[in-house]
Amino acid sequence: MCSVSIANMTIFYNINIICAVLHWISF
């Protein structure tokens, strides 16, 4: 699962974007 947190967004910004894209592709 992709955890959405301010700290994570700052550190793993690219990973969150990929997770969002994967979610869009899944739907």
N, C-alpha and C positions, 0 to 999 in steps of 0.2 A: 504494500500500500504506500501511497505517497503522502507523507505527513506534511501539512502546511503550517509552517511556523516562521516567525520573523527571522529568527536565528538561522533556520535552515534556508530560507529564501536568500539571506545574505551570503551564506557560505555555499550552498548547493543550488545557486540560482538556475544554472543550466539544467541540472537534473530535474528541478521542478517543472521547467518548461517542457522537457521531454515527457515527464509524467502526464502533464496536461495534454500534450499531443496524443499520447497513447490512449488516454481516456476518451478523447474525441474520436480517435480511430475505432476504439471499441464500440462506441455508440454509433 
